[in-house]
Amino acid sequence: MPHTSVNVQLEKRHADRLAELGLVSASIIHEVKNALQGIANALFLLEHDQSIGPKSREWIAVAQRELSRAFDASRQTLSLVRAEAPGQVSVSRLLDEVLDAYAGKAAYKRVTIERRFDFQGEIQADPGSIREVFANIVLNALESLPARGGRLLVRTSARRRSNGRHVAGVQIAFADNGPGIPDKNKKKIFEPLFSTKKGKGTGLGLWVCRQLVRQHHGNLSLLSKTRRAGAGCCFLIFLPVRQNQNQ
């Protein structure tokens, strides 16, 4: 049997095994989420029990906070192993949905969000996964921006990326005027379990985002400055119009 045929068979076997692992993982995570929901309901009932004292309420609040982190971790992990069928998706529509969802939080912090959508086309993508990426980056920006004077610019533009062949796509930029990310953290920001939120984050958000973007044959990168003049972060996402790597 030719050596290339053996390699093809091994790669197919490996891909089948990964697919099986993904299904098993999705099933396990689904059951875990059901259990977490039961715990959340019990905590809700305890929280509204008039016989509970102040000290007990403090512990309930701690449990609810940690439960929220567990929910986030399971949701983000599930998004990696269970995706919708790719279809034609409007990038500007997905961005509008995410930005509208966080408009209240932005207004509360008096953060100005500017939308500059120069790309009005569609891409072939899983809308749920891409929405998850956009939402994570927008939420991170809003949490890092000051209570007043914060600005977030979301801009789309047509781009062509050279990766052996020229690939047509869209670049989405999320640029804010926050404090920026220190140089020592720039290389770690996309690593799993790394978080700068001091106990509030799961450390999976940006790592999951990069994996989801790569699943769409795209790229997620960061530009950041911490100097007072021009400080801020800019996350850049490139997504091809079609997912076919050989186009």
C-alpha positions as semicolon CSV with decimal commas, in nm:
position;residue;x (nm);y (nm);z (nm)
1;M;0,000;0,000;0,000
2;P;0,148;0,342;-0,095
3;H;0,277;0,555;0,190
4;T;0,042;0,841;0,099
5;S;-0,261;0,610;0,129
6;V;-0,154;0,508;0,478
7;N;-0,125;0,873;0,578
8;V;-0,471;0,948;0,440
9;Q;-0,621;0,658;0,635
10;L;-0,449;0,766;0,955
11;E;-0,567;1,125;0,912
12;K;-0,925;1,005;0,849
13;R;-0,913;0,781;1,155
14;H;-0,780;1,071;1,362
15;A;-1,053;1,304;1,231
16;D;-1,323;1,045;1,307
17;R;-1,187;1,003;1,660
18;L;-1,190;1,380;1,716
19;A;-1,548;1,396;1,589
20;E;-1,650;1,121;1,833
21;L;-1,468;1,302;2,114
22;G;-1,651;1,621;2,026
23;L;-1,989;1,450;2,048
24;V;-1,901;1,289;2,382
25;S;-1,771;1,621;2,517
26;A;-2,085;1,804;2,406
27;S;-2,302;1,541;2,577
28;I;-2,106;1,564;2,903
29;I;-2,107;1,943;2,906
30;H;-2,481;1,945;2,838
31;E;-2,539;1,725;3,144
32;V;-2,310;1,945;3,353
33;K;-2,507;2,254;3,248
34;N;-2,831;2,083;3,352
35;A;-2,681;2,010;3,694
36;L;-2,559;2,369;3,726
37;Q;-2,906;2,495;3,640
38;G;-3,049;2,286;3,923
39;I;-2,797;2,436;4,164
40;A;-2,879;2,785;4,037
41;N;-3,250;2,728;4,103
42;A;-3,178;2,606;4,456
43;L;-2,961;2,911;4,528
44;F;-3,235;3,138;4,394
45;L;-3,486;2,986;4,635
46;L;-3,241;3,019;4,925
47;E;-3,170;3,381;4,835
48;H;-3,542;3,465;4,867
49;D;-3,593;3,267;5,187
50;Q;-3,676;3,520;5,461
51;S;-3,528;3,293;5,730
52;I;-3,177;3,322;5,585
53;G;-2,945;3,553;5,779
54;P;-2,695;3,810;5,646
55;K;-2,392;3,579;5,679
56;S;-2,568;3,301;5,488
57;R;-2,662;3,550;5,216
58;E;-2,294;3,639;5,178
59;W;-2,209;3,273;5,116
60;I;-2,500;3,243;4,871
61;A;-2,362;3,541;4,678
62;V;-2,019;3,374;4,663
63;A;-2,176;3,049;4,537
64;Q;-2,377;3,236;4,272
65;R;-2,065;3,418;4,153
66;E;-1,867;3,095;4,118
67;L;-2,165;2,927;3,953
68;S;-2,174;3,206;3,695
69;R;-1,808;3,137;3,614
70;A;-1,885;2,766;3,572
71;F;-2,173;2,850;3,337
72;D;-1,944;3,073;3,128
73;A;-1,676;2,804;3,106
74;S;-1,924;2,534;2,999
75;R;-2,091;2,763;2,745
76;Q;-1,761;2,866;2,591
77;T;-1,633;2,509;2,578
78;L;-1,958;2,388;2,424
79;S;-1,927;2,647;2,150
80;L;-1,601;2,479;2,044
81;V;-1,744;2,129;2,008
82;R;-2,095;2,204;1,882
83;A;-2,135;2,440;1,587
84;E;-2,422;2,530;1,360
85;A;-2,406;2,450;0,989
86;P;-2,220;2,729;0,809
87;G;-2,436;2,960;0,601
88;Q;-2,429;3,305;0,448
89;V;-2,407;3,556;0,731
90;S;-2,421;3,936;0,732
91;V;-2,130;4,062;0,942
92;S;-2,290;4,402;1,002
93;R;-2,615;4,236;1,117
94;L;-2,431;4,019;1,372
95;L;-2,238;4,320;1,498
96;D;-2,557;4,524;1,529
97;E;-2,719;4,243;1,732
98;V;-2,423;4,225;1,972
99;L;-2,381;4,601;2,010
100;D;-2,755;4,650;2,064
101;A;-2,745;4,380;2,335
102;Y;-2,472;4,570;2,523
103;A;-2,611;4,919;2,458
104;G;-2,755;4,936;2,811
105;K;-2,422;4,852;2,974
106;A;-2,246;5,107;2,753
107;A;-2,499;5,376;2,842
108;Y;-2,466;5,298;3,214
109;K;-2,087;5,348;3,195
110;R;-2,129;5,642;2,956
111;V;-1,919;5,469;2,692
112;T;-1,956;5,591;2,334
113;I;-1,977;5,318;2,071
114;E;-1,914;5,417;1,710
115;R;-2,017;5,185;1,428
116;R;-1,835;5,225;1,098
117;F;-1,936;4,940;0,870
118;D;-1,764;4,984;0,534
119;F;-1,811;4,615;0,450
120;Q;-2,175;4,532;0,384
121;G;-2,129;4,186;0,235
122;E;-2,178;3,837;0,373
123;I;-1,942;3,559;0,476
124;Q;-1,984;3,184;0,504
125;A;-1,983;3,114;0,878
126;D;-2,151;2,962;1,181
127;P;-2,347;3,266;1,310
128;G;-2,355;3,142;1,671
129;S;-1,977;3,104;1,691
130;I;-1,902;3,440;1,530
131;R;-2,159;3,613;1,751
132;E;-1,986;3,456;2,052
133;V;-1,652;3,601;1,939
134;F;-1,793;3,949;1,883
135;A;-1,978;3,947;2,217
136;N;-1,671;3,838;2,412
137;I;-1,451;4,112;2,266
138;V;-1,715;4,384;2,311
139;L;-1,778;4,280;2,673
140;N;-1,404;4,277;2,749
141;A;-1,376;4,629;2,606
142;L;-1,670;4,762;2,808
143;E;-1,532;4,612;3,128
144;S;-1,188;4,766;3,073
145;L;-1,306;5,115;2,973
146;P;-1,340;5,397;3,228
147;A;-1,686;5,489;3,359
148;R;-1,681;5,817;3,168
149;G;-1,506;5,912;2,848
150;G;-1,467;5,558;2,723
151;R;-1,488;5,503;2,346
152;L;-1,519;5,189;2,137
153;L;-1,491;5,196;1,759
154;V;-1,616;4,892;1,568
155;R;-1,518;4,905;1,203
156;T;-1,545;4,662;0,914
157;S;-1,358;4,681;0,585
158;A;-1,293;4,456;0,286
159;R;-0,947;4,295;0,291
160;R;-0,743;4,046;0,095
161;R;-0,504;3,819;0,282
162;S;-0,211;3,647;0,120
163;N;-0,179;3,289;0,245
164;G;-0,019;3,115;-0,049
165;R;-0,315;3,249;-0,246
166;H;-0,498;3,578;-0,214
167;V;-0,810;3,528;-0,001
168;A;-1,092;3,781;-0,006
169;G;-1,248;3,858;0,328
170;V;-1,345;4,114;0,587
171;Q;-1,147;4,272;0,867
172;I;-1,335;4,364;1,185
173;A;-1,155;4,604;1,419
174;F;-1,258;4,665;1,782
175;A;-1,057;4,968;1,897
176;D;-1,096;5,124;2,244
177;N;-0,924;5,397;2,445
178;G;-0,888;5,189;2,760
179;P;-0,568;5,134;2,961
180;G;-0,428;4,881;2,714
181;I;-0,258;4,549;2,787
182;P;0,097;4,549;2,932
183;D;0,371;4,396;2,718
184;K;0,421;4,111;2,968
185;N;0,060;3,997;2,909
186;K;0,037;4,041;2,532
187;K;0,175;3,696;2,453
188;K;-0,034;3,531;2,725
189;I;-0,368;3,692;2,645
190;F;-0,470;3,414;2,404
191;E;-0,349;3,129;2,624
192;P;-0,609;2,903;2,793
193;L;-0,676;2,971;3,164
194;F;-0,497;3,309;3,155
195;S;-0,706;3,597;3,286
196;T;-0,639;3,955;3,395
197;K;-0,977;3,986;3,572
198;K;-0,846;3,883;3,916
199;G;-1,080;3,595;3,993
200;K;-1,376;3,718;3,788
201;G;-1,295;3,552;3,455
202;T;-1,254;3,192;3,345
203;G;-0,943;3,254;3,134
204;L;-1,112;3,081;2,840
205;G;-1,273;3,374;2,658
206;L;-1,003;3,497;2,420
207;W;-0,855;3,150;2,376
208;V;-1,197;3,021;2,271
209;C;-1,241;3,324;2,043
210;R;-0,915;3,252;1,863
211;Q;-1,005;2,883;1,821
212;L;-1,347;2,972;1,678
213;V;-1,195;3,222;1,436
214;R;-0,936;2,965;1,325
215;Q;-1,214;2,713;1,266
216;H;-1,342;2,965;1,010
217;H;-0,991;2,983;0,855
218;G;-0,951;3,335;0,989
219;N;-0,718;3,514;1,227
220;L;-0,752;3,706;1,554
221;S;-0,474;3,939;1,666
222;L;-0,414;4,220;1,913
223;L;-0,257;4,565;1,897
224;S;-0,218;4,745;2,228
225;K;-0,050;5,047;2,383
226;T;-0,029;5,139;2,752
227;R;0,120;5,486;2,720
228;R;-0,110;5,767;2,831
229;A;-0,110;5,927;2,486
230;G;-0,280;5,681;2,253
231;A;-0,338;5,403;2,507
232;G;-0,591;5,135;2,424
233;C;-0,654;4,799;2,260
234;C;-0,743;4,703;1,907
235;F;-0,853;4,348;1,835
236;L;-0,837;4,263;1,465
237;I;-1,034;3,975;1,315
238;F;-0,993;3,859;0,957
239;L;-1,260;3,625;0,821
240;P;-1,263;3,493;0,465
241;V;-1,576;3,537;0,257
242;R;-1,573;3,159;0,205
243;Q;-1,437;2,894;0,439
244;N;-1,267;2,694;0,162
245;Q;-0,896;2,724;0,236
246;N;-0,808;2,631;-0,121
247;Q;-1,008;2,907;-0,286
